[in-house]
Amino acid sequence: MNNDTRETLPSQGSFYDLVMTLFQQKQKAALLYDDNGVTRGNGFITAVFEKDDRHWIRLNDEVEIAVDKILAINGLFSSDYSEC
């Protein structure tokens, strides 16, 4: 087993489809997102909506996150996320 690999989105990929799947199937999301630094979020996605011409999610703790600020969800990473 090679622990130095990780599953990533294609270049310029979006987490939107995965967000919608987790929302519709009521599955828990463990995510990293950029909020002036890497921030961790966990919970159920209670809403998916548009604001300021961007897609957003709301977690059950009322935190709202722009989908384009998500760095990783449930082990799937953005292709440009370079932290460990």
SEZA-206770 format. One record per residue (C-alpha): chain; x negated, y negated, z negated; residue number from 0; residue in three letters. Coordinates in nm, 2 decimals. Layout:
% residues N
('A',(X,Y,Z),NUM,'ALA')
...
This chain:
% residues 84
('A',(0.00,0.00,0.00),0,'MET')
('A',(-0.14,-0.34,0.10),1,'ASN')
('A',(-0.04,-0.60,-0.16),2,'ASN')
('A',(-0.19,-0.89,0.05),3,'ASP')
('A',(0.10,-0.90,0.29),4,'THR')
('A',(0.44,-1.06,0.26),5,'ARG')
('A',(0.75,-1.08,0.47),6,'GLU')
('A',(0.79,-1.41,0.64),7,'THR')
('A',(1.04,-1.59,0.86),8,'LEU')
('A',(0.93,-1.65,1.22),9,'PRO')
('A',(0.77,-1.98,1.28),10,'SER')
('A',(1.03,-2.26,1.28),11,'GLN')
('A',(1.28,-2.01,1.13),12,'GLY')
('A',(1.55,-2.10,0.89),13,'SER')
('A',(1.69,-1.94,0.57),14,'PHE')
('A',(2.04,-2.04,0.67),15,'TYR')
('A',(2.15,-1.69,0.79),16,'ASP')
('A',(2.02,-1.53,0.47),17,'LEU')
('A',(2.18,-1.80,0.26),18,'VAL')
('A',(2.52,-1.73,0.42),19,'MET')
('A',(2.48,-1.35,0.37),20,'THR')
('A',(2.40,-1.39,0.00),21,'LEU')
('A',(2.69,-1.64,-0.04),22,'PHE')
('A',(2.94,-1.42,0.14),23,'GLN')
('A',(2.83,-1.10,-0.03),24,'GLN')
('A',(2.81,-1.27,-0.37),25,'LYS')
('A',(2.45,-1.15,-0.42),26,'GLN')
('A',(2.20,-1.31,-0.66),27,'LYS')
('A',(1.93,-1.54,-0.51),28,'ALA')
('A',(1.58,-1.57,-0.65),29,'ALA')
('A',(1.42,-1.86,-0.47),30,'LEU')
('A',(1.14,-2.11,-0.45),31,'LEU')
('A',(1.20,-2.45,-0.32),32,'TYR')
('A',(1.02,-2.79,-0.28),33,'ASP')
('A',(1.14,-3.04,-0.53),34,'ASP')
('A',(0.82,-3.27,-0.54),35,'ASN')
('A',(0.64,-2.94,-0.62),36,'GLY')
('A',(0.73,-2.58,-0.61),37,'VAL')
('A',(1.03,-2.51,-0.82),38,'THR')
('A',(1.20,-2.18,-0.90),39,'ARG')
('A',(1.57,-2.12,-0.89),40,'GLY')
('A',(1.78,-1.82,-0.97),41,'ASN')
('A',(2.15,-1.75,-0.95),42,'GLY')
('A',(2.45,-1.70,-0.73),43,'PHE')
('A',(2.52,-1.94,-0.44),44,'ILE')
('A',(2.85,-2.09,-0.52),45,'THR')
('A',(2.88,-2.33,-0.22),46,'ALA')
('A',(2.72,-2.39,0.12),47,'VAL')
('A',(2.79,-2.74,0.26),48,'PHE')
('A',(2.66,-3.02,0.48),49,'GLU')
('A',(2.54,-3.35,0.34),50,'LYS')
('A',(2.33,-3.62,0.52),51,'ASP')
('A',(2.33,-3.40,0.84),52,'ASP')
('A',(2.16,-3.11,0.65),53,'ARG')
('A',(2.27,-2.78,0.51),54,'HIS')
('A',(2.27,-2.75,0.13),55,'TRP')
('A',(2.35,-2.48,-0.12),56,'ILE')
('A',(2.48,-2.51,-0.48),57,'ARG')
('A',(2.37,-2.25,-0.73),58,'LEU')
('A',(2.60,-2.14,-1.02),59,'ASN')
('A',(2.39,-2.37,-1.26),60,'ASP')
('A',(2.51,-2.66,-1.04),61,'GLU')
('A',(2.16,-2.72,-0.88),62,'VAL')
('A',(2.19,-2.84,-0.52),63,'GLU')
('A',(1.91,-2.75,-0.28),64,'ILE')
('A',(1.87,-2.85,0.09),65,'ALA')
('A',(1.82,-2.53,0.29),66,'VAL')
('A',(1.52,-2.69,0.47),67,'ASP')
('A',(1.35,-2.73,0.13),68,'LYS')
('A',(1.36,-2.36,0.06),69,'ILE')
('A',(1.02,-2.19,0.06),70,'LEU')
('A',(1.13,-1.83,-0.03),71,'ALA')
('A',(1.44,-1.63,-0.11),72,'ILE')
('A',(1.44,-1.28,-0.25),73,'ASN')
('A',(1.08,-1.21,-0.13),74,'GLY')
('A',(1.12,-1.35,0.22),75,'LEU')
('A',(0.89,-1.65,0.26),76,'PHE')
('A',(0.88,-1.95,0.50),77,'SER')
('A',(0.60,-1.90,0.75),78,'SER')
('A',(0.44,-2.23,0.65),79,'ASP')
('A',(0.44,-2.16,0.27),80,'TYR')
('A',(0.08,-2.12,0.18),81,'SER')
('A',(0.08,-2.08,-0.20),82,'GLU')
('A',(-0.02,-1.74,-0.34),83,'CYS')
